[in-house]
Amino acid sequence: MRMSLLRSASQHLRRRRDYSSASASPERKVAILGAAGGIGQPLALLMKLNPLVSSLSLYDIAATPGVAADVSHINTRALVKGFVGDDQLGEALEGADLVIIPAGVPRKPGMTRDDLFKINAGIVKGLCTAIARHCPNALVNMISNPVNSTVPIAAEVFKKAGTYDEKKLFGVTTLDVVRAKTFYAGKANVPVTGVNVPVVGGHAGITILPLFSQATPASNALSHEDLLALTKRTQDGGTEVVEAKAGKGSATLSMAYAGAVFGDACLKGLNGVPDIVECSFVQSTVTELPFFASKVRLGKSGVEEVMGLGELSALEKEGLESLKGELLSSIEKGVNFAQES
């Protein structure tokens, strides 16, 4: 009985400490651009649940007032406001510490990758122009695909506006990490909650390179064929979901989760929590490519350190060389679009 009471008291104190630390957190405004979409809605829900968020600004071209009303009824710290249309975009962004961009359209039947690129590239360019004007010091988390091109587009827009800070612009590749962790844990038969797998390169197809040789906990149970299959499955994770949804959608829920995980890491970094490390697609000198995804240490100014690749296996070295041409082409496509349009 006494042990039960002690346990109960301990849990109560721990909850008190957790609440105190959350309530003592700095005021942080998060803006989600594309908040009424398939990714935006669950992402809005998850960020509303984050105790580090004091103000949640939800923006889209339609339907945001309803999403905002719905999410605002949840009894957590963040005050929620919905904004709709071009004339309210500035107000949505004003004073934001973190801007998350899931805006854009998913690829639909009959739509080429080039069609998708042109639509989403134009959307991203417009949103980033507004960010440069209304919250130039905010951290920007790019979810809109193709990330390998939209991040360079954002960089060019910010350069033109004179507000570019390479430490504050991130391509969200966390879903690749989430998938790699899940698939590795299942194959290696280890608890998924303790798994970590770095994923480097880019955020599409063969540009996604999971470093299973650096996975923790390490496993000797995986053959070369297993590692090849795990790598391929991680690279094709988006296609797996599209096919499972039979043409009726893409990876929205898992992407929202990944976006919330990375957003939380950025907020912790801004708040001075030490040793926050996540993989992200950023301006980089890790390879000869101008942008590259690798482990990044986050801090009060955004990127504190872009970390190296570490020791690679022969399979990973081969994958690294194979991805460079395609990734460079995607980066250049984004840069050219921003400069020409």
C-alpha positions in Angstrom: 0.0 0.0 0.0 2.8 2.4 1.0 4.7 1.6 -2.2 1.5 2.3 -4.2 1.1 5.7 -2.5 4.8 6.6 -3.1 4.4 5.6 -6.8 1.3 7.7 -7.1 3.0 10.7 -5.4 6.0 10.3 -7.6 3.9 10.3 -10.8 1.9 13.3 -9.6 5.1 15.3 -9.0 6.5 14.3 -12.4 3.3 15.5 -14.0 3.6 18.8 -12.0 7.2 19.2 -13.2 6.2 18.5 -16.9 3.4 21.0 -16.7 5.6 23.6 -15.0 8.3 23.2 -17.7 5.7 23.5 -20.4 4.0 26.5 -18.9 7.4 28.2 -18.3 8.3 27.8 -22.0 8.7 30.9 -24.1 5.9 32.2 -26.2 6.2 30.5 -29.6 4.0 31.1 -32.6 3.8 28.4 -35.3 2.2 29.0 -38.7 1.1 26.1 -40.9 0.6 27.0 -44.5 -1.7 24.5 -46.2 -3.5 23.7 -42.9 -6.7 22.5 -44.5 -5.1 19.8 -46.6 -4.5 16.1 -46.1 -1.3 16.7 -44.3 -2.2 20.1 -42.9 -5.2 19.0 -40.8 -3.5 16.2 -38.8 -0.4 18.3 -38.5 -2.5 21.1 -37.1 -3.9 18.7 -34.5 -0.5 17.4 -33.5 1.0 20.9 -33.2 -2.0 21.9 -31.0 -1.1 19.1 -28.7 2.5 20.4 -28.4 3.0 22.2 -25.1 5.8 24.3 -26.6 3.3 26.1 -29.0 1.6 29.1 -27.5 0.0 30.4 -30.8 -1.0 28.3 -33.7 -1.8 30.1 -37.0 -3.6 28.0 -39.6 -3.6 29.3 -43.2 -4.9 27.9 -46.5 -6.7 29.2 -49.6 -10.1 27.7 -48.3 -11.7 25.9 -45.4 -9.3 27.1 -42.7 -11.9 28.7 -40.5 -13.5 25.4 -40.0 -10.3 23.5 -39.3 -9.2 26.3 -36.8 -12.6 26.2 -35.0 -12.4 22.4 -34.7 -8.8 22.3 -33.4 -9.3 25.3 -31.1 -11.7 23.3 -28.9 -8.9 21.1 -27.7 -7.9 22.0 -24.2 -4.2 22.7 -24.6 -2.0 25.8 -24.4 -1.9 27.0 -28.0 -4.4 29.7 -29.1 -5.6 28.9 -32.6 -6.5 31.3 -35.4 -7.6 30.5 -38.9 -6.7 32.6 -41.9 -7.9 32.2 -45.5 -6.9 33.7 -48.9 -4.1 35.9 -50.0 -5.2 39.0 -48.1 -4.9 37.2 -44.8 -1.5 35.5 -45.4 0.5 38.4 -43.9 -1.5 38.4 -40.7 -1.1 34.6 -40.5 2.7 34.9 -40.7 3.2 38.0 -38.6 5.5 37.2 -35.6 5.9 33.5 -36.4 8.9 31.7 -34.9 8.3 28.6 -37.0 6.6 28.2 -40.4 5.7 24.7 -41.6 4.7 24.4 -45.3 2.7 21.3 -46.3 0.9 23.4 -49.0 0.5 22.1 -52.5 -1.2 19.3 -54.4 -0.6 15.6 -54.3 0.2 13.8 -57.6 -3.0 12.7 -59.2 -3.7 10.0 -61.9 -2.6 11.3 -65.3 -0.4 14.1 -63.8 3.3 14.0 -64.7 6.0 14.8 -62.2 6.6 18.0 -64.3 3.0 19.0 -63.9 3.2 18.5 -60.1 6.5 20.4 -60.0 5.1 23.5 -61.8 2.0 23.7 -59.5 3.8 23.2 -56.2 6.8 25.3 -57.2 4.6 28.2 -57.9 2.7 27.8 -54.6 6.0 27.6 -52.6 7.4 30.6 -54.4 4.4 32.7 -53.4 4.4 31.6 -49.8 8.1 32.2 -49.4 7.8 35.7 -50.8 5.2 36.4 -48.1 7.5 34.8 -45.4 10.4 37.1 -46.5 8.1 40.1 -46.0 6.2 39.2 -42.8 8.5 36.9 -40.7 12.0 36.9 -42.2 13.6 35.5 -39.1 11.3 32.5 -38.7 12.6 28.9 -39.1 11.0 27.5 -42.3 10.2 23.7 -42.5 9.5 22.7 -46.1 7.2 19.7 -46.5 5.8 20.6 -50.0 7.1 18.2 -52.6 9.4 17.8 -54.4 11.5 18.8 -51.4 14.7 18.4 -53.4 13.5 21.3 -55.6 11.3 23.3 -53.3 14.0 24.0 -50.7 16.3 25.5 -53.4 13.3 27.6 -54.6 12.8 28.9 -51.1 16.5 29.8 -50.8 16.4 31.7 -54.1 13.3 33.6 -53.1 14.9 34.6 -49.7 18.1 35.6 -51.4 16.3 37.9 -53.8 14.5 39.4 -50.8 17.7 39.8 -48.9 16.5 37.7 -46.0 18.2 34.3 -46.7 19.8 32.6 -43.7 20.9 29.1 -44.5 20.6 28.2 -40.8 16.8 28.8 -40.9 15.7 26.8 -43.9 15.0 23.1 -43.6 13.6 20.4 -45.9 11.7 17.9 -43.8 13.0 14.5 -44.5 11.9 13.0 -41.2 9.4 10.7 -42.8 12.3 8.8 -44.4 13.8 8.4 -40.9 10.5 7.3 -39.4 10.1 4.7 -42.1 13.7 3.5 -41.8 13.3 3.1 -38.1 10.0 1.2 -38.4 11.2 -1.1 -41.2 14.6 -1.8 -39.5 13.0 -2.6 -36.1 10.6 -5.1 -37.8 13.3 -6.9 -39.7 15.9 -6.9 -36.9 13.3 -7.8 -34.3 14.2 -5.0 -31.9 11.9 -2.6 -30.0 11.1 0.2 -32.4 11.0 2.9 -29.7 14.8 2.5 -29.1 15.8 2.5 -32.8 17.7 5.2 -34.6 18.6 5.2 -38.3 20.2 8.2 -40.0 18.9 8.9 -43.5 20.9 11.1 -45.8 20.8 12.4 -49.4 17.5 13.8 -50.5 13.8 13.1 -50.2 12.7 11.2 -53.3 13.4 7.7 -54.7 17.1 6.8 -55.0 18.1 10.1 -53.4 16.9 8.7 -50.1 19.9 6.8 -48.5 19.2 5.1 -45.1 22.5 4.3 -43.3 21.6 1.0 -41.7 25.2 0.3 -41.0 24.9 3.1 -38.4 21.5 1.9 -37.0 21.2 1.5 -33.2 20.8 -0.9 -31.7 23.1 -2.7 -34.1 22.0 -6.0 -35.5 24.1 -8.9 -36.9 20.9 -10.7 -38.1 20.5 -8.8 -41.4 22.0 -10.1 -44.6 23.2 -8.1 -47.6 19.9 -9.0 -49.3 18.0 -7.8 -46.2 19.8 -4.4 -46.3 19.1 -4.0 -50.0 15.4 -4.8 -49.4 15.2 -2.4 -46.4 16.8 0.4 -48.4 14.5 -0.1 -51.4 11.4 -0.2 -49.1 12.5 3.1 -47.4 13.0 4.7 -50.8 9.6 3.4 -52.1 7.6 4.1 -48.9 5.5 6.8 -50.5 4.6 4.5 -53.4 3.6 1.7 -50.9 1.1 4.1 -49.3 -0.3 5.4 -52.6 -0.8 1.9 -53.9 -2.4 0.7 -50.6 -4.8 3.7 -50.8 -5.7 2.6 -54.3 -5.3 6.0 -55.9 -7.3 7.8 -53.2 -4.5 9.5 -51.4 -0.9 9.6 -50.4 1.1 9.5 -47.2 -0.7 12.2 -45.2 -0.9 10.8 -41.6 2.6 9.5 -41.3 3.9 12.7 -43.0 2.0 14.9 -40.5 3.5 12.9 -37.7 7.0 13.3 -39.2 6.4 17.0 -39.6 5.3 17.4 -36.0 8.4 15.5 -34.8 10.7 17.8 -36.7 8.7 20.9 -35.7 9.0 19.9 -32.1 12.8 19.5 -32.5 13.1 23.0 -34.0 11.1 24.5 -31.1 13.3 22.7 -28.6 16.4 24.0 -30.3 15.0 27.6 -30.3 14.3 27.2 -26.6 17.9 26.2 -25.9 17.4 22.5 -25.2 20.9 20.9 -25.8 21.8 18.1 -28.2 18.8 18.2 -30.5 19.8 16.2 -33.6 17.6 15.4 -36.5 18.2 14.6 -40.2 17.2 17.4 -42.6 17.8 18.6 -46.2 19.8 21.8 -45.8 22.4 23.9 -47.4 25.5 21.8 -46.9 29.2 21.3 -47.6 29.1 17.6 -46.6 29.3 16.7 -50.3 29.9 18.7 -53.4 26.1 19.2 -53.7 24.8 22.6 -52.5 21.9 21.0 -50.5 22.0 17.6 -48.8 20.2 15.8 -46.1 22.3 14.6 -43.1 22.2 14.9 -39.3 21.8 18.5 -38.1 22.3 19.8 -34.6 19.5 22.4 -33.9 19.8 25.4 -31.6 18.6 28.9 -30.9 19.6 30.2 -34.4 18.3 27.1 -36.3 21.2 25.0 -37.7 24.1 24.9 -35.2 26.0 22.2 -37.0 25.7 20.2 -40.2 27.1 16.9 -39.2 29.2 14.6 -41.5 28.2 11.2 -42.9 30.4 9.1 -40.7 31.7 5.7 -41.8 29.7 4.2 -44.7 29.4 0.6 -45.8 30.3 -0.4 -49.3 26.6 -0.6 -50.1 26.0 2.9 -48.8 29.1 4.4 -50.6 27.6 3.0 -53.9 24.2 4.4 -53.1 25.8 7.8 -52.3 27.5 8.0 -55.7 24.3 6.8 -57.5 22.1 9.5 -56.0 24.2 12.5 -56.7 23.3 13.1 -60.4 19.6 12.9 -59.8 19.7 15.1 -56.6 21.8 17.7 -58.4 19.3 17.8 -61.3 16.4 18.4 -58.9 18.3 21.1 -57.0 19.1 22.9 -60.3 15.5 22.5 -61.5 14.4 24.4 -58.4 17.0 27.1 -58.7 16.2 27.7 -62.4 12.5 27.9 -61.7 13.0 30.5 -59.0 15.4 32.6 -61.1 13.4 32.4 -64.3 9.8 32.9 -63.1 
